[in-house]
Amino acid sequence: MSLEQTCRKLMIQGVVLAGVLGLARGYLPDVNIFTNYRTEVYNGIPSEIDTTPFVRIGDNYYYIEPVNKVNWFQAAGACRMMNAHLASIEDKAEMEALIKYMKAKGFKNNDYFWISGNDLGTEGAFYWLSNGRPMTYAPWNGPKQMPDNYGGNENCVHMFSTREMINDANCKIQMLYVCEATEPKTFKFTYIKW
């Protein structure tokens, strides 16, 4: 089937996810490549589109691994295999929304989840792996000074499922993890009768 035939078939459905067509990430054409069609590009995903296994929580799309515990590096790899990345929790509202969702899903106090924060490059300088930015929002756990780099080898960050806090831990410990999808784009073809 040609690209044009494929697009025509998908146009019947009204809304097409960019990933379905296999377009290069971040590229959507500025010009209409088909005569008699208008292309509209939107941020986000219309509510009628199924985003499984990702769920919308607040303004973002997450996959929360409920069963398989892995180390931080394996968690980062698992997220990349889903064309996502370990979550970067950049403000209080995002953290509150995630915790509220996890509580509603029945996660327990002792459920810990890898997120993308780490200081693997320079001890004490925490950055988000997913976007390379410094961790400016960092609600560290505990009454003593955190992060504490306990044992001299805690370089990866995890969150708690029922508390709005994060902690540094040994990257080799096995935990659940939270993946965050990059902001999706959708586009819609509309047939225009000349």
C-alpha positions in Angstrom: 0.0 0.0 0.0 1.4 3.4 -0.9 1.9 6.2 1.6 -1.0 8.1 0.0 -3.3 5.1 0.2 -2.3 4.6 3.8 -3.0 8.2 4.7 -6.3 8.2 2.9 -7.3 5.1 4.9 -6.3 6.8 8.1 -8.0 10.0 7.1 -11.3 8.2 7.2 -10.8 7.8 10.9 -10.6 11.6 11.3 -7.6 11.9 13.7 -4.2 10.4 13.2 -1.4 10.1 15.7 1.9 11.1 14.3 3.5 8.0 15.6 1.2 5.8 13.7 2.6 7.1 10.4 6.2 6.6 11.7 7.1 10.2 11.1 10.4 11.4 12.5 9.9 12.5 16.1 9.4 16.3 16.3 8.6 16.7 12.6 5.2 17.5 11.2 4.9 19.0 7.7 4.1 22.7 7.5 2.5 22.4 4.1 -0.3 20.3 2.9 1.1 17.4 0.9 -2.2 16.2 -0.4 -4.5 18.3 -2.7 -7.9 19.0 -1.2 -6.9 18.3 2.4 -6.2 20.7 5.2 -3.9 19.6 7.9 -4.3 20.8 11.5 -1.7 20.0 14.2 -2.6 19.9 17.9 -0.6 19.5 21.2 -1.8 16.6 23.3 -4.2 13.8 22.4 -8.0 14.1 21.9 -9.8 12.4 24.8 -11.4 9.8 22.5 -7.9 8.3 21.6 -6.8 5.4 23.6 -3.2 6.0 25.0 -2.8 2.7 26.7 -0.4 1.8 28.4 0.1 5.5 29.2 -2.5 7.3 31.3 -3.0 11.0 31.4 -2.3 12.4 34.9 -2.5 16.2 35.2 -1.0 17.5 32.0 1.3 14.6 31.2 1.1 11.0 30.1 2.7 8.3 32.3 3.3 4.6 32.4 3.5 3.3 36.0 5.1 -0.1 36.2 3.0 -2.0 38.8 4.8 -5.4 39.0 8.3 -5.7 37.6 11.1 -4.3 39.8 14.3 -3.4 38.0 17.4 -1.3 38.6 17.5 2.3 37.5 19.4 1.6 34.3 17.0 -1.1 33.3 14.1 1.2 34.1 15.5 3.9 31.9 15.9 1.3 29.1 12.4 0.0 29.5 11.0 3.6 29.2 13.1 4.2 26.1 11.7 1.0 24.5 8.3 2.6 24.9 9.5 5.8 23.2 9.3 7.5 26.6 11.8 8.3 29.4 11.9 8.0 33.2 9.7 10.7 34.6 11.0 14.1 35.5 8.8 15.6 38.3 9.4 19.3 37.9 6.9 20.9 40.3 4.7 20.3 43.2 1.5 20.1 41.1 3.0 17.3 39.0 4.1 15.4 42.2 0.7 15.8 43.9 -1.2 14.6 40.8 1.1 11.5 40.6 0.7 10.7 44.3 -3.0 11.1 44.2 -3.2 8.7 41.2 -1.0 6.1 42.9 -3.0 6.2 46.1 -6.2 5.8 44.1 -4.7 2.7 42.4 -3.8 1.1 45.7 -0.1 1.4 45.8 1.4 1.0 49.3 3.7 3.1 51.5 6.6 0.8 50.7 6.2 1.0 46.9 9.2 3.0 45.5 9.5 4.1 41.9 12.6 5.1 39.9 12.4 8.5 38.2 15.0 10.2 36.0 16.9 12.3 38.6 20.5 11.4 39.2 24.0 12.8 40.1 26.0 10.2 38.1 28.0 13.0 36.4 29.0 15.0 39.5 28.3 14.0 43.1 25.7 16.2 44.6 24.7 17.9 41.3 21.3 16.3 40.5 19.9 16.5 36.9 17.0 14.9 35.1 18.2 12.3 32.7 15.2 12.8 30.4 15.8 16.5 29.6 19.3 17.3 31.0 18.0 20.1 33.3 19.0 20.6 36.9 16.5 19.3 39.5 15.1 22.6 40.8 12.1 20.9 42.4 13.5 18.4 44.9 11.3 17.5 47.9 14.0 15.3 49.6 12.9 12.7 52.2 13.7 12.7 55.8 14.5 15.1 58.7 18.3 15.0 58.2 20.1 16.5 55.3 19.2 14.7 52.1 20.3 13.6 49.7 22.9 11.8 51.8 24.7 9.5 49.4 24.6 6.8 52.0 27.5 4.4 51.7 29.0 6.6 49.0 27.0 5.1 46.2 23.5 6.6 46.1 23.3 8.4 42.7 19.8 7.7 41.4 16.5 9.2 42.5 13.3 7.5 43.4 9.9 8.7 44.6 7.5 7.2 47.1 4.0 6.2 46.0 2.2 7.7 49.0 4.4 10.6 50.1 5.3 13.7 48.1 9.0 13.1 48.6 12.1 11.8 46.7 15.2 10.1 47.9 18.7 9.1 46.5 19.4 5.4 46.4 21.9 2.9 44.9 21.1 2.7 41.2 21.4 -1.1 41.4 18.5 -1.6 43.8 15.4 -3.0 42.1 12.3 -0.9 42.2 9.2 -0.2 40.2 9.4 2.9 37.8 7.5 5.7 36.2 7.8 6.5 32.5 6.7 9.8 31.0 5.8 10.2 27.4 7.2 13.1 25.5 4.5 15.6 24.7 2.4 14.0 22.0 1.3 15.7 18.8 -1.8 14.8 16.8 -2.9 15.9 13.4 -6.1 15.9 11.6 -6.8 15.8 7.8 -9.9 17.5 6.7 -11.1 16.9 3.1 -11.9 20.2 1.4 -14.2 20.1 -1.6 -13.1 22.7 -4.2 
